[in-house]
Amino acid sequence: MLWLLLTYSMLHKMTARINVEHLPVSMTTETVDDVTQTTSTSVMTSSSSRGIEFYFQCAVIVIGVVGTAANALILYAMVASKQHKKNILIFNQNIIDLFSCTFLVITYAVKICHFYLSGFIGYWLCILILSENTIWSIIFASQANLVCITIERYLKVVYPIWSKKKLHNWMIYSAMAFAWISGFVHMNALAFSTSDVVDGVCYAYVMWESRVAEVYYGISFLLYVVCILILFVFCYWRILIVIRRQAQVMAGHSTAGPSTSQSQSHQIQSNVIKTMILVSAFYAFSDMPMSVYYLLANIYANLTLLDSGYYAAVFVFFFYFCANPFIYAAKFEPVKRILLRLISCTKTAVQPIEIIDIAASATTRRNQIPK
C-alpha cells in the first residue's frame, strides 16, 4: 500500500508540470463537460466520433455479458466432466476468459457514465478502469497461458516419455501463476508510467518519456505477438506430424487388434489438440488487427485510440472472448457431452408438463360433451 501511495504521489508531481494543450487529447479515454471552455473545446471529439464510441461501448458490453454467461457454462461443464483436474491449464484459460468478459462489462459500463475525475479516487479509477488496465492485464495473462498450453501439449505429444518423467504438477501450477503475474506486472508498469488525470480527464498511455520510447514499445509489442504466432505454428505443426504418424502406426497394426484403451487415449489427445489449435488460431486472427493498429498509432501521430479503425480492431479482439466458449462447446468432447446432457435434461423436464396439459385438456373436453 505504501508503494502505491508513493507511486501516486510521484506521478502527480511529474504530470503537474505537463501543459494540457500539448497532450494528444484525442487519445483520452473519456471527455467531460465541467472543465473550462478552452479545455472542453480541445478535448471534445466530433459528434460522429462520439457516436461511434458510444455504439462501440454498448456492443462491447453486450459481448461481455454473453461471454460471461458462456464462459461460466463452460467452466461448469469442465468441472462436471472432471476435466478441470486433467487439463489444468485449459481450465485456467477459461477462468481467464471469464474474468476478461466480466471486466469488459464493468469497464465499459463505467466509461459510458463519463465521470469527472478528481483526487485520489479519480486517479485510481483512471489507472485501473478507464485506462482498461485491468482488462489488458487479464488479456496478457491469457496470451501467456495460451503459450503455456501450447508448450505443454508439445512436450506431451512430441516427447511423451520425457514429459511423464520431468513434467510435474508444480510446473503446471507455476506456469499458471506466471501467466497471471506477468500480465498484471506488464500492464501496471505501462499504465502507471504513461497515464494520469489532468483537468478531470483520464489520459491513458500517452505520457511517454520520449517519442523514441513510444515507437520502441509499439515495435516490441508487435514482435511479441509475432513470436507467439511463430511458437503456435511450430509447436502445433510438430504435434500434428506426430499425431498423424501415430495414426498411421495404429492403422498398420489394426489387424492385430489394438487395445481399446490405447485407441481412446489417442482419440482424447487428438480431440484436445484440435480444440486448442482452433482456439489459438482464432486468437491469432483476432489479435493481429489490433496489434498492427497499435503499432501504427505509436508511429503515426494522426492515428488515435478513438478512431473507427481502432474500434473495429478492438471489437474483433474482444469478440474472441465471447466466441471462444463456443469452440469448446463444439469441439471439446467432454464439455460437449455435459452440455448435451443439460439440454436433454431440460427437454425431459418440460415434456411431462406438456403431457399433463394435453391430458387435462382432453378430460375437460370429454366432460363438456352432453350425455
N, C-alpha and C positions, 0 to 999 in steps of 0.2 A: 504494500500500500504506500509506503514511503517513497518507493521508486516511482510509482505512478504520479504521486503529487509533485515530485521533483521534475518529472518529465513534463507535466502540465505547466509548471512554472517556467521551465526553460524554454518551452516552445512559445509561450505567450510573450516572453521577453524578446525572443528572436523575431517574432512576427509583428510585434508592436511597431517596429520601425518600417514595416512594409507599407508603401502607399497603395491604397485600394485601386486607384486609377490605373496602375501599371500591372495589375493582376489580370490573367486571362479569364475574365468573368464568365465567358461563355462556357467554361468548364466547371462551374459551380454545380453543386448537387441540387440546389433549390434557389428560388428567388423570394423576396419578401417585399411587402408594401409599406412597412412602417419606418424605413430608413429615410435619409434625406433625399430631396428631389434629385440631386445630381447622381447619388449612388443608385437610386431606384431606376433612373433612366439608363445608366450604364449596365446595370445587372439584368434588367428585364429583357427576355428574349422576345422575338416576334410572336404574334398571336398564333400563327400557324405552327411555330416550333413548340409553343406551349401546348397546343392541341395534340401534336404528335407525342409529346412527353406524357400527357395525361392518359391517352389511349394506351400507350405502351405500358405505363404503370398499372393500369387496370388489367391489361392482358397478362402481365406477369403475376398479378395477384391470383387470377384465375388458374394459371399454370401451377402456382404454389399450392393452392387448395386441392386441385386434382392430384398433384404429385404427392402431397402429404397423405391423402387417403389411400392412393395406390401403393405407396411405399410401406405404409402401415399394414396393409393387407398382405403384401409380400413377406414382410417380417413375421407376421403371424403364421403364414404358410410354411416358412422355413423352420420356425420353432416347432410347429405341429409335426413336420416331417423329419425332425431331428437333424436337419441339415446345418443348423447353427453350430453344432458340435463337429460335424465332419468337414465343413467348408467355412472355417472361422473368418478368413479374410473376405470372402464373398458376403458373409453375414455383416461384417463391419462395413463393407461397401454400401449395403442397403441402409444401414444406420446413418451413414454419412449423407446418403441421398435424402433420407427422411428429414434430417436436420437442415439440409440445404433448402428443401421446399418449405419447411416451417419458417425459416428466417427470411425466405423470399416474401412470404405473406407479411411478416412483421415489418420488414424494412420498407417495402413499398406502400404499406398502409400508413406508416409514419411519413413517408415522402409526400403523399397526397395531401396531408394535413397542412404542410407549409408553415411550420413553427418559426417564430422569430427566436433566434438563438442568442443566449446571453449567459454569462457566468460559468460556473463550474459544470452545471448540468448541461447547458447548451454545448459546451466544448466536448463533453463525453458523448452526447447524443450525435454530434457531428462525426467524431472519430470512430465510434463503434457501429452506428446505424446508418446515418445519412451518407457516409462515405462508402457504404457497402463493405466495410472492412470485415465484419463477421461472416457475411455471405462468401466472400472470396477467400477467407481463411479456410472455410469448410470445403470450398471448391478445390483449393490447392491440396488439402488433405485427401480429397477424392482422387486427384491425379496421382499423388504419392501412393495411395492404397492400390490403385489400378496397376501401377508399376510393380508393387509387391506381389499382387496376384499373378501377374504375368511371369515374374521370376520364379515364383513358387511352382506354377504349372510347368514351366520349362524344366526345372530341376526334377520334378516328379516324373515327367514323361521321358525326357532325354537321358537323365541319369537316375533311373529308379533305384538302383542298388545303393548308390552314394546317398541319395536323399533319405532312404529308410534308416541309414546308419547315422547320418550327420544332421538331418533337418529335424530339430526338436521343437516341441511346442513353445518353449520360451523364446525361440527365434521368431515364431509367428506372432506372438503377443508383443514382442519388441518391435516388429515391423508395424503392427497396428498403432502402437504408441508413437513411433517415429512419424507415421503419416499424419496423425493429429497435431503433434507438436510442431513439425516442420511447417505445416500450413499456417498455423497461428503466428509462429515466430516471423516468418517471411512477411505476411501481410501487415502485422502490427508494426514491424520495423519500417515498412514503407509508409503506412498511414500516419504514424506519429511524426515522421521526418518531413512529409510533404503535404500535410493537411492542417488546416486551422480555421477558426471562426473569425471573420472580420466584418464589423458592422452588421451583425445578425445573420450573416450568410456563411454557409459551410463551403469552404474552398478545399476540395479534395484532390490530392495528387497533382498539385500544380506548383507547389513551392519548392522547386528543386534548387540545389546549391548552384548549379550551372546548367547551361543548355547541353553541354557535353555529357553530364551525368544523366540527364533525361533521355538523350538519344542512346546512350550506352545501355541504360536499363531496358529500353524498348527492344534493342537488338538482342540483349541477353535473354529477355523474356521469350522472344520468338525462337532463339536457338534452343532454349529449354524445351519448348513444345516440339520442335523438330527432333530433338534427341529422344523424346518419349515415343514419337511416331516410329523412329528407326528401331527402337527397342521392341515395340509391338510387332513390327513387320518381321524382324529377325527371329524373335522367340516363337511366335505363332507359326511362322514358316517352317522352322525346325520341328516344332511339335507336330504339325500336320504330316510332315515327311515320316516321322517315327510312327505315328498312328496308322498311316497308310501301309507302312512296311509290316506292322504288327497284324493288320487286317489280312494282308497277303499271306503271311505265315499261317494264320489261323485258317484261312481258306484252303491252303495246301494240305493241312492236316485234318480237314473236315471229315475225310473217310475214316480216320482213326477215332473220331468222336470226341471232340474237345469237351472238357468239363463244363457243366452249366455255370458254375460259379465264376470260372475264368471268363466266359462269354459275357456274363452280367457285369463283371468288373470292368471289362473293356468297354461295354456299352455305356456304363455310368461315366467313365472317364471321358469318352468321346462326347457325351452329352454336355458335361461341364465345360469342356474345351470349346465346343461350338457356341455355347451360350456366351462365354467370356470373349470370344472372337467378335461376336456381334456387338456386345457391349462396348468393347474397345474401339471397334471400327466406327460405331455411331458416335462415340465420344470424340474421336479424331475428326470426323466430319463436322460435328457441331462446334468444335473448339477452334478450328483453323481460321474461319472468317473473323472471329473476334480477335484472335492473336495478330493477324495481319493488319486489321484496322487499328489496333492499339499501337503497333509499331509505326504505322503511317501517321497516327496522331502525335506521336512523340517526335517524329521527324519534321512534319509539316505543321506549322502553327495555325494554318487556316482550318484544319480539321479539329473538331472538338468532340467532347463526350456528350453533347446534346444534339448532335446531328441525326438525321433519319438513318444514315448509314450505320451509325453506332447502335441505334435502337434495333435495327434489323439483325445485326450481327449478334448482339447480346440476347435478343429474343430467341434466335436459333439455338444458342448455347444453353439458355435456361430451359428450353423445351426438352433438352436431353434428360433432365432430372424428372420430368413428367412422363416421358415416353419410356424411360429405362425400365420401370417395373413391368411394362407390358412385354418386354423381351423375356424377362424371367418367367412371366406367366405363360408365354407361348412356347418357350424352348427348354426351360429347366424342368425336367420331368417330375421330380419330387414335389416341387411347388405346384406344377400344373395339376397333379393328381389331387392335392389338397383343395385347390380352388374348384376343380370339377366336383369334388365331393361336397363342398359347400353349396354349390349351385344345385346339385341333385337333392341335398337335404332341404333346401328352400322349396323346391318343387314338390317334394314329398309332404312337407308341412302344409302346403297350400291345397293339395289335392283332396284330402278328407273334408276340408271345409266346403269345397265345391260340390262334393258328392252329397254332403248333408243338405246343402241348399237345394240341390236338384230333387232329392228325396222329399224334402219338406214341401217344395212347390207341387210335386206330383200328388202328395197326400192332400194338400189344400184343394187341388182341382177335383179330386175324387169326392171330397166332402161337399163340394159345391154342386155336384151333379144331382138333380132331383130324382128321388126314388119313386 
